[in-house]
Amino acid sequence: MFVKPFRYERAASFGDAAAMLRQGAGSAKVLAGGQSLLPMMNLGVLDLEALIDVTHIAGASEIAQRDGYLSIGALRTHAELERDPIVAAGQPLVAAAARWVGSSRIRVRGTLGGSLAHSDPAAELPLAMVVAGATYDLTDGTTTRTVAATDFHESYFTTSLAENELLERVQVPVLGPGWGWGFAEVSRRRGDFALCAAAALVRVADGRVVESRLGLAGVAERPKRLGAVEIAVEGADATTLADRIGPIEGIDPVSDVSATAEHRRHLARVLAVRALTDAVTRGVAA
């Protein structure tokens, strides 16, 4: 399929990019890594008049740890996230999720902000951010507002970003003492979109769960926190955890060419148990 002609613009700042989006009036898109955007253009899913390149914005991929948070620029690539020692030490769940994104070629080009703004319900990084309790800084070039990850991801490929806003930076709480993490995923082939993925954070004291955060991707219209399971596993240890978890409620998996809804429901429990068990084990070791 042939891509229709479009106007290429290069932004020097987030303010420039926001102004270009306003000028595009809904017919412009932001190009960061392009790993989802360009295939959609090639397939004719998107018909754009302008493509706004933000890859040259200074400082937009910087990362730092301050005041108990990792501050990660939106242009940080998946490969940088999975290899960065600051991420590995501060919030290893994010590094683990990044390792599951696509192939090595995609991880080298794809960006954190691009993945979050695309908001695929089967994507790994939105799931990790929801479970970690991250917040996103959104800017229109003049003002910046902060939105919780749980509120940002609204539905299938739908977010709370306004038409002229960009995701500028992500703030992720640093993992504290006694916390462990777990990430588990099943896909048809490594690098494919997840049939189901589970992410967990668990705080352990005396070998037992005292606090947990658990979420799933690929089984609902957005990353899904499992509050009922989080409550059910309080007080469990690694050997009794699975007994506390029944069939997963509150999810809405679909059947498609990759898997049936029934199979995804089965995976939801299996992977929830696996991610939580790994998190407890790491929490005990910590």
Buried (B, 14 or more C-beta within 10 A) or exposed (E): EEEEEBEEBBBEBBBBBBBBBBBBEEBBBBBBBBBBBBEBBEEEEBEBBBBBBBBEBEEBBEBEBEEEBBBBBBBBBBBBBBBBEBBBEBBBBBBBBBBBBBEEEBBBBBBBBBBBBBBBBBBBBBBBBBBBBBBBBBBBBEEEEEBBBBEBBBEEBEBBBEEBBBBBBBBBBBBEEBBBBBBBBBBEEEBBBBBBBBBBBBBBEEEBBEBBBBBBBBBBBBBBBBEEBBEBBEEBBBEEBBEBBEEBEEBEBBEEEBBEBEBBBBBBBBBBBBBBBBBBBBBBEB
